[in-house]
């Protein structure tokens, strides 16, 4: 079914990176062979090849956390796939939304010719652009609703539904913190950020206004 000369490795496999089409979050990485790729294209659901079990498997076949495929890209060498999906539930077998829920700590990145302060500033700017990218994606879903999109669903239901989700996610953050579960706090805080941005978009409030308000408070505290 695939009309592109995809390059499979000597085992007949190609790595497939699975990404949330709405948030751009990388959810997981697995391997496809020709059969699983063809079945993915045919059904619109992700199928992979298990190297350990030596068989084809569908994501969510046991958990129900299926992935609805929306777009598939291939890289310049045609040896890696990027599959953009709508994820039902968590993508990771641990129950987390993404398999990449743990951060590698205590890593020193050295960039020749750059001062530490410049690098730190660029890192802060880069992380801020993630929020802006998420804001832009959510704004697009409001302007151009997509069938099956959770974000579009929230806008369709209106502000009461959105605020209910903000309240629920706030409670989940509190519960995670109360339990002392760092991973849960990080996961639920990300969910809270997402729903807060949905609320901001619904209210026509830009992130720049939030940044400005935080800047005012920072300057005010420095003047005291």
N, C-alpha and C positions, 0 to 999 in steps of 0.2 A: 504493500500500500504506500510505503514511503517513496516519494519521487526524487529524493536527494541521495546522492552516493555517500551515505554515512559510513564512517570508518570505524568498524568494530575491531577490538584488539585480537590477539592471536587465540584468545579463548572464546571469541565471538561476542564479546561484551562491550558496552559503552557506558561510562558513568553518566548518571542523570541527576542534576541538581533540581530539587523541588522547591519552588518559591511561592509564597502567598501573593496572588495577583493584586490584592487590595492594599497590603501593607509593605510589600517587598521583603518581608521577613523570609530568610532562608529556613526552610522547615526540615529538610533531610537530604541525604544523598544515598542513592541506591544504584544498582546496575540493571541495565536492560540488554536483552539480546534481540535479534530480529523478530522473533515470535512475540515477545512481550511488547515491543514497540508497535508492531502491527496491531496487536490486540488493544493497546492504548489508543491508537488512532481510530480504531473501529468502534470502540465502546464509549470513548470520552472519559474513561476512568483509568487510573494509573495501574499498570501491571509491570512487575519486575522479575528478574531472575535471581533466585537465591543460590549463592555460591556454596553455602553450607549444606542446604537440603537438596540441591541439584534439581530444582523444579521451579515452575512458574508460580507466581503468587500475586494476588491483587491486594493493594493497600486497603485495609479496612475489612478484609474478608472475615476476620474473626471479631474485631473490635467494633466494626460498623463505622469507623472513622475514615470514610472513603474520601478520595480526592477527585473533584470534578475538574477535568482538564479544560483550560480556556485557551492557552497559547503554548506552542513549543518552538524554541529557538535552538540553533546549533552554532557552535563557535567557528572561528576562522579556519581551524584545522579540520573541522567536521568530525572531531573525535570526542566531543562532550556535548550533552544536551542540557538545556535549561527549560524546565517544564513549569509553567505558571498555572496555579490551580486555585480553586476554592476548597479550602480544607474544612471537613466536618470534624469537630472535636480536635483532639491532639494528634499531631503527626508522630510523636515519639512513643515507643512502646512503654516508656516510663510514665506516660500520662501527661508529659509536658507538651506544650504547643509545638515547640521545635526541638529537634535533637540537639541543637547547639545552645543549650541552656546554661552551660558552665563556661566561665571565663578563665583563660590562662593568666594567672597572676604573676607579679614580680618579673615582668619581662621588660628589659631596657632596650628601647629602639634608638639606635644611633644613626643620625643622618649627617654625613660629612658636610661641613660648611654652614650648618644651621645652628643658631643659638638655641639653648634649651627653651628659653622663654618664647621664641618664635614658634618652635615646634609645638609647645604647649598651647599656644594661641590657635594654631592651625587645627589641633586636635579638637579643641572646644568648638571651633567654627564648624568642623566636619560633623560633629555630633549634633549640633544645632540644625544642620541641613537635613538630618534624618527626620526630625520633627516636621520641618517644612515640607519635605517630600511626602510624608504621611498626610499632612494638612492638604496639600495639593491633590493627592489621590482621593481623599474624602470629598473635597470640593468638586472634583470631577464626577464622583458618584452622585452627588446632589444635583448637578447640572445635567448629567447624562446617566440616568438610572439604568442598571443592568439587571436582567432577570437572574435570580439566584444569588444576587449580591446581598450580603448581610448588611453592609452599609446603606445600600439603597432601601433595604427593608426598614431600617431604623428611621430614615427620613420619611418614608411612606407612613409609618405609624405615628410620627410626630413627636413633639417635645416631651410629652408625658412619658412615652416609652423610653426616650433617650435619657431623661432624668432618672427614671427608675433604674436603668442600667448603671448610670454613674453612681447612684446610691448603693447598688449591689456590689459593684467593684470596689467601692470605698470600704465596705464592710469586709470584703475578702482580704484587702490589704491589712486591715486592723486585725483580723483573725490570724493571718500569717505572721504578723509582728508579735502578736500575743503568744503564739506557739513557738516563737524563736526560730522559725523556718526561713532561712535566708533565701533559698531558691523560690519558695512560695511567694515571699514578699516581692522579689524581683519580677516574677511572672505576673502576679496580680497587679503590680504597679504599672507594668506595661499595658495591661488590659485597661486600667483606669485612665492612663494617658490617652489611649485610643478613644475611649468613650468621651473623655473631656474634650478632645479635639472635635469629635462629631458634634458635641453641644456647641462649641465655639463657632463652627461652620454654620450650624443651624441658626445661630444668633447673629451671624454676620460679623463676628469679631475675629480679627487677624491675630496671628502669633506676635506680630510686631508690637501690638498694643500691650500684650502680656510682658514682652521683653522691656518695653518702655517703663511699665509700672515697676518691674523688678529693678530696673536701673535707678528709678527715682528713690526707691527704698534703700538701695545700696548707698547711693550718694548721701541720703539723709542720715543713715547710720554712721557714715564716715565723718559727717559734720558734727556729730554729738561729742 
